[in-house]
């Protein structure tokens, strides 16, 4: 995949596709944390992408499905 050129931000679409930004969409698993507080743990489904920094812990009330909230 070639790197996008964002030298001129006016040419960037207002609703770019992830690939336009150099991102690859990956299937994710969301699990509620066993600790109190309503946190979700987000992990990549494929083990090859799971490493020390490949996770997100977030308050459940701020997590939204971006496919349905465009």
Sine and cosine of phi, psi and omega as CSV:
sin_phi,cos_phi,sin_psi,cos_psi,sin_omega,cos_omega
0.00,0.00,0.74,-0.67,0.02,-1.00
-0.99,0.15,0.49,-0.87,0.01,-1.00
-0.97,0.25,0.71,-0.70,0.05,-1.00
-0.94,0.34,0.50,-0.87,0.04,-1.00
-0.98,-0.22,0.93,-0.36,0.00,-1.00
-0.95,-0.32,0.49,0.87,0.03,-1.00
-0.87,0.49,-0.56,0.83,0.03,-1.00
-0.91,-0.41,0.99,-0.11,-0.08,-1.00
-0.90,0.44,-0.36,0.93,0.01,-1.00
-0.93,0.37,-0.31,0.95,0.01,-1.00
-1.00,0.02,-0.09,1.00,-0.01,-1.00
-0.99,0.17,0.77,-0.64,0.01,-1.00
-0.88,0.47,0.50,-0.87,-0.02,-1.00
-0.94,0.34,-0.38,0.92,0.04,-1.00
-0.77,-0.64,0.94,0.33,-0.10,-0.99
-0.95,0.32,0.46,-0.89,0.13,-0.99
-0.97,0.24,0.48,-0.88,0.03,-1.00
-0.80,0.59,-0.62,0.78,0.00,-1.00
-0.90,0.44,-0.53,0.85,0.04,-1.00
-0.91,0.42,-0.41,0.91,-0.03,-1.00
-0.99,-0.14,0.03,1.00,0.00,-1.00
1.00,0.04,0.23,0.97,0.01,-1.00
-0.98,-0.18,0.47,-0.88,0.12,-0.99
-0.90,-0.43,0.81,-0.58,0.04,-1.00
-0.95,0.30,0.72,-0.69,0.02,-1.00
-0.83,-0.56,0.58,-0.81,0.10,-0.99
-0.93,0.38,0.68,-0.74,-0.05,-1.00
-0.85,-0.53,0.48,-0.88,0.14,-0.99
-0.95,-0.31,0.72,-0.69,0.07,-1.00
-0.90,-0.43,0.78,-0.63,-0.03,-1.00
-0.76,-0.65,0.68,-0.74,0.07,-1.00
-0.96,0.27,0.72,-0.70,-0.01,-1.00
-0.90,0.43,0.55,-0.84,0.01,-1.00
-0.98,0.20,-0.19,0.98,0.05,-1.00
-1.00,0.10,0.38,-0.92,0.01,-1.00
-0.93,0.38,0.47,-0.88,0.08,-1.00
0.82,-0.57,-0.11,0.99,0.06,-1.00
0.93,0.37,0.67,0.74,0.02,-1.00
-1.00,-0.10,0.55,-0.84,0.11,-0.99
-0.95,-0.32,0.60,-0.80,0.11,-0.99
-0.94,-0.33,0.83,-0.56,-0.03,-1.00
-0.94,-0.35,0.84,-0.54,-0.05,-1.00
-0.77,-0.64,0.53,-0.85,0.12,-0.99
-0.93,0.37,0.60,-0.80,0.00,-1.00
-0.94,0.35,-0.57,0.82,-0.06,-1.00
-1.00,0.07,0.81,-0.59,-0.08,-1.00
-0.87,0.50,-0.50,0.86,-0.02,-1.00
-0.89,0.45,-0.39,0.92,0.02,-1.00
-1.00,-0.07,-0.09,1.00,-0.04,-1.00
-1.00,0.02,0.93,-0.36,0.07,-1.00
-0.59,-0.81,-0.08,-1.00,-0.17,-0.99
-0.78,0.62,-0.57,0.82,-0.10,-1.00
-0.94,-0.35,0.24,0.97,-0.09,-1.00
-0.98,-0.19,0.84,0.55,0.07,-1.00
-0.46,-0.89,0.30,-0.95,0.03,-1.00
-0.72,-0.69,0.69,-0.73,0.16,-0.99
-0.88,-0.48,0.83,-0.55,-0.09,-1.00
-0.62,-0.78,0.44,-0.90,0.13,-0.99
-0.90,0.45,0.71,-0.70,-0.08,-1.00
-0.89,0.46,-0.44,0.90,-0.03,-1.00
-0.98,0.21,-0.14,0.99,0.04,-1.00
-0.96,-0.28,-0.07,1.00,-0.02,-1.00
-1.00,0.06,0.79,-0.62,0.04,-1.00
-0.76,-0.65,0.45,-0.89,0.08,-1.00
-0.99,0.12,0.94,-0.35,-0.07,-1.00
-0.93,0.37,-0.42,0.91,0.05,-1.00
-0.89,0.45,-0.55,0.84,-0.04,-1.00
-0.99,-0.15,-0.07,1.00,-0.05,-1.00
-0.80,-0.60,0.82,0.58,-0.01,-1.00
-1.00,-0.04,0.00,0.00,0.00,0.00
